[in-house]
Amino acid sequence: MWFEKMWESFETYWSSVGLGMAIVLLALLFFTNVLRQNLQITRWKDPVWLAWAMAVAYMLHNFEEYGIDALGRSFHFPVTACETFGFTGGESCPLTPAFFVSVNIPCVWIAFVLAALLSRRNHAIGLTASAVLFTNALSHLAVIPTSGYTPGAVTAAVIFIPLSLWVFFTQFGRNKVRIPVLVAIFLAAIVTQGVLLLLLMGLATATITEGAAMVIMTLAASPLILFPWAASAIWPTAQPPRVSDMSQSDSLHEAS
């Protein structure tokens, strides 16, 4: 019984937990060097720092969607999603809070955080969130002319678009992470969000059970790690030498 009550509370307030994590990470991002790899360049061009920044951006975005939105409404994105599929008023919407937990926890708390942790060894994996930020932002902004503001639109416009474009500009191209890897990152974003859309449609039409949808959605986060990992193995990028390695190289050169 106590577990059920805790889970019910988590289903509603998980984005507030994410907001707390985002605040801690923001302090580390801007007031320490813990989440940086190369201290010889500005943090705004450090791929490891950017990987953590994108994870934080999505946690803030989640709070606007599932916490308190720009109009002061609480937990309103599920309401908007239900209305999109025609469930209004007293109708029982099959898009439950538990399903939205299965969407965001695997993608944001697990995949994006794991990507940031792995970014020190593989910059391509660390940058995987960039395509999700960009495509998700477009989905929010595209409906404004017809539907007006939806929860998440402010962070999509103010944070997602500028940050993702900056990542594309500074991290991909010649002598950086190669463009085919960026294509793979976009494919991962399209696959993951495409699966989400299909599952939403399946739940709305009762052609799939909630349990099955939650399992599939959890697994659908895996391309966000696997695609850039595979692409970076095919199209590798030369990693810049670490400061310690440079120092050792200089010492050997002087000794010789």
C-alpha positions as CSV (number, residue, x, y, z in Angstrom):
1,M,0.0,0.0,0.0
2,W,2.7,2.5,0.9
3,F,4.6,1.7,-2.3
4,E,1.4,2.5,-4.3
5,K,1.0,5.8,-2.6
6,M,4.7,6.7,-3.2
7,W,4.4,5.7,-6.8
8,E,1.2,7.8,-7.3
9,S,3.0,10.8,-5.8
10,F,6.0,10.2,-8.0
11,E,3.8,10.0,-11.1
12,T,2.6,13.5,-10.4
13,Y,5.7,15.2,-8.9
14,W,8.6,13.6,-10.7
15,S,9.3,16.7,-12.7
16,S,9.8,18.6,-9.4
17,V,12.5,16.1,-8.5
18,G,14.0,16.7,-11.9
19,L,13.9,20.5,-11.3
20,G,15.9,19.9,-8.1
21,M,18.5,17.9,-10.0
22,A,18.6,20.6,-12.6
23,I,19.3,23.3,-10.0
24,V,22.2,21.3,-8.6
25,L,23.6,20.6,-12.0
26,L,23.2,24.3,-13.0
27,A,25.3,25.3,-10.0
28,L,28.0,22.7,-11.0
29,L,27.8,23.9,-14.7
30,F,28.3,27.6,-14.0
31,F,30.2,27.8,-10.8
32,T,32.6,24.9,-11.0
33,N,34.7,23.0,-13.5
34,V,33.5,19.6,-12.5
35,L,31.4,19.1,-15.6
36,R,34.1,20.4,-18.0
37,Q,36.7,18.4,-20.0
38,N,38.9,20.9,-21.6
39,L,39.8,23.9,-19.5
40,Q,41.7,25.5,-22.4
41,I,38.5,26.5,-24.2
42,T,35.3,28.3,-23.1
43,R,32.8,26.0,-21.4
44,W,30.3,27.0,-24.1
45,K,32.4,25.0,-26.6
46,D,33.3,22.1,-24.4
47,P,31.3,19.0,-25.6
48,V,31.2,17.5,-22.2
49,W,29.8,20.7,-20.6
50,L,27.3,21.0,-23.4
51,A,26.2,17.4,-22.9
52,W,25.3,18.1,-19.3
53,A,23.7,21.5,-20.3
54,M,21.4,19.7,-22.7
55,A,20.3,17.2,-20.0
56,V,19.6,20.1,-17.6
57,A,17.7,21.9,-20.4
58,Y,15.4,18.9,-20.8
59,M,14.8,18.7,-17.0
60,L,13.7,22.3,-17.0
61,H,11.5,21.6,-20.0
62,N,9.9,18.7,-18.2
63,F,9.0,21.0,-15.3
64,E,7.2,23.3,-17.7
65,E,5.3,20.4,-19.1
66,Y,4.5,18.3,-16.0
67,G,5.2,20.8,-13.1
68,I,3.9,24.4,-13.5
69,D,3.6,25.8,-17.0
70,A,3.9,29.4,-18.2
71,L,0.2,30.0,-17.5
72,G,0.5,28.7,-13.9
73,R,-1.3,25.4,-14.6
74,S,0.0,22.3,-12.8
75,F,0.7,19.0,-14.6
76,H,-1.0,20.3,-17.7
77,F,0.8,18.6,-20.6
78,P,-1.1,15.3,-20.0
79,V,-4.3,17.3,-20.3
80,T,-3.2,18.8,-23.5
81,A,-2.2,15.4,-24.9
82,C,-5.5,13.9,-24.0
83,E,-7.4,16.8,-25.7
84,T,-5.3,16.3,-28.8
85,F,-6.6,12.8,-29.1
86,G,-10.2,13.8,-28.4
87,F,-10.5,13.0,-24.7
88,T,-12.1,16.0,-23.0
89,G,-14.4,16.7,-20.1
90,G,-15.2,13.6,-18.0
91,E,-13.9,11.1,-20.5
92,S,-11.3,8.6,-19.2
93,C,-8.1,9.3,-21.0
94,P,-5.9,6.3,-21.6
95,L,-2.8,8.5,-21.6
96,T,-2.0,8.1,-17.9
97,P,0.7,9.8,-15.8
98,A,2.5,6.4,-15.5
99,F,2.9,6.4,-19.3
100,F,4.5,9.9,-19.3
101,V,6.9,8.7,-16.6
102,S,7.9,5.9,-18.9
103,V,8.6,8.4,-21.7
104,N,10.7,10.9,-19.8
105,I,12.6,9.0,-17.1
106,P,14.3,6.6,-19.6
107,C,15.0,9.3,-22.1
108,V,16.0,12.2,-19.9
109,W,17.1,10.9,-16.5
110,I,18.8,7.7,-17.9
111,A,19.7,8.2,-21.6
112,F,20.7,11.9,-21.5
113,V,22.6,11.6,-18.2
114,L,24.3,8.4,-19.3
115,A,25.3,10.2,-22.6
116,A,26.8,13.1,-20.5
117,L,28.7,10.6,-18.4
118,L,30.0,8.8,-21.5
119,S,30.8,12.1,-23.3
120,R,34.3,12.3,-21.9
121,R,35.2,9.1,-23.9
122,N,32.9,9.7,-26.8
123,H,31.7,13.2,-27.8
124,A,29.2,11.9,-30.3
125,I,27.2,10.0,-27.6
126,G,27.3,13.1,-25.4
127,L,25.8,15.2,-28.1
128,T,22.8,12.9,-28.8
129,A,20.3,15.1,-27.0
130,S,20.9,18.0,-29.5
131,A,18.6,16.4,-32.1
132,V,15.9,15.6,-29.6
133,L,15.9,19.2,-28.3
134,F,15.7,20.6,-31.8
135,T,12.9,18.2,-33.1
136,N,10.9,18.5,-29.9
137,A,11.1,22.2,-30.0
138,L,9.8,22.2,-33.6
139,S,6.8,20.1,-32.5
140,H,5.9,22.6,-29.8
141,L,6.3,25.7,-32.0
142,A,4.6,24.2,-35.0
143,V,1.2,24.0,-33.3
144,I,1.2,27.6,-31.9
145,P,-0.5,29.1,-34.9
146,T,-3.5,26.7,-34.5
147,S,-3.5,25.8,-30.9
148,G,-1.7,28.6,-29.1
149,Y,0.6,28.0,-26.2
150,T,1.1,24.4,-25.0
151,P,3.1,23.4,-21.9
152,G,6.8,23.3,-22.8
153,A,6.6,25.9,-25.6
154,V,8.5,28.6,-23.7
155,T,11.5,26.4,-22.8
156,A,11.4,25.0,-26.3
157,A,11.7,28.5,-27.9
158,V,14.0,30.1,-25.3
159,I,16.3,27.2,-24.5
160,F,16.0,24.3,-26.9
161,I,16.3,26.1,-30.2
162,P,19.3,28.4,-29.3
163,L,21.1,25.6,-27.4
164,S,20.7,22.9,-30.1
165,L,21.7,25.3,-32.9
166,W,24.7,26.3,-30.9
167,V,25.7,22.6,-30.5
168,F,25.2,22.0,-34.2
169,F,27.4,25.0,-35.1
170,T,30.2,24.4,-32.6
171,Q,30.5,20.6,-32.4
172,F,29.9,19.2,-35.9
173,G,31.8,19.6,-39.1
174,R,35.4,19.6,-40.2
175,N,37.9,18.6,-37.4
176,K,34.9,18.1,-35.2
177,V,32.3,15.3,-34.8
178,R,31.6,14.3,-38.4
179,I,28.4,15.2,-40.2
180,P,27.3,11.5,-40.8
181,V,27.3,11.1,-37.0
182,L,24.9,14.1,-36.7
183,V,22.7,12.3,-39.3
184,A,22.7,9.2,-37.0
185,I,21.8,11.4,-34.0
186,F,18.9,12.8,-35.9
187,L,17.8,9.3,-36.9
188,A,17.9,8.3,-33.3
189,A,15.7,11.2,-32.3
190,I,13.2,10.5,-35.1
191,V,13.0,6.8,-34.2
192,T,12.5,7.5,-30.5
193,Q,9.9,10.2,-31.0
194,G,8.2,8.3,-33.8
195,V,7.8,5.3,-31.5
196,L,6.3,7.7,-28.9
197,L,3.8,9.0,-31.4
198,L,2.8,5.5,-32.5
199,L,2.3,4.5,-28.8
200,L,0.2,7.6,-28.1
201,M,-2.0,6.7,-31.1
202,G,-2.2,3.0,-30.0
203,L,-3.2,4.0,-26.4
204,A,-5.8,6.5,-27.7
205,T,-7.4,3.8,-29.9
206,A,-7.0,1.0,-27.4
207,T,-4.9,-1.1,-29.8
208,I,-2.1,-1.6,-27.2
209,T,-2.1,-2.0,-23.4
210,E,-0.5,0.5,-21.1
211,G,2.0,-2.0,-19.8
212,A,3.2,-3.0,-23.2
213,A,3.4,0.7,-24.3
214,M,5.5,1.5,-21.2
215,V,8.0,-1.4,-21.9
216,I,8.3,-0.4,-25.5
217,M,8.8,3.3,-24.7
218,T,11.5,2.4,-22.2
219,L,13.4,0.4,-24.8
220,A,12.8,3.2,-27.4
221,A,15.3,5.3,-25.5
222,S,18.2,3.0,-26.4
223,P,18.8,4.4,-30.0
224,L,19.8,7.7,-28.3
225,I,22.9,5.9,-27.1
226,L,23.4,3.1,-29.7
227,F,23.0,5.2,-32.9
228,P,25.7,7.8,-32.1
229,W,28.0,5.1,-30.6
230,A,27.8,3.0,-33.8
231,A,28.1,6.0,-36.1
232,S,31.2,7.3,-34.3
233,A,32.8,3.9,-34.6
234,I,32.3,4.0,-38.4
235,W,33.2,7.7,-38.7
236,P,35.5,8.4,-35.8
237,T,36.6,11.8,-34.7
238,A,40.1,12.4,-33.4
239,Q,39.8,13.4,-29.7
240,P,41.9,16.3,-28.6
241,P,44.7,15.3,-26.3
242,R,44.2,15.8,-22.6
243,V,46.2,18.4,-20.8
244,S,48.1,15.7,-18.8
245,D,48.9,13.9,-22.1
246,M,50.2,17.1,-23.6
247,S,52.4,17.8,-20.6
248,Q,53.9,14.3,-20.7
249,S,54.6,14.7,-24.5
250,D,56.3,18.0,-23.9
251,S,58.5,16.5,-21.1
252,L,59.6,13.6,-23.4
253,H,60.4,16.1,-26.2
254,E,62.5,18.2,-23.9
255,A,64.3,15.1,-22.5
256,S,65.2,14.0,-26.0
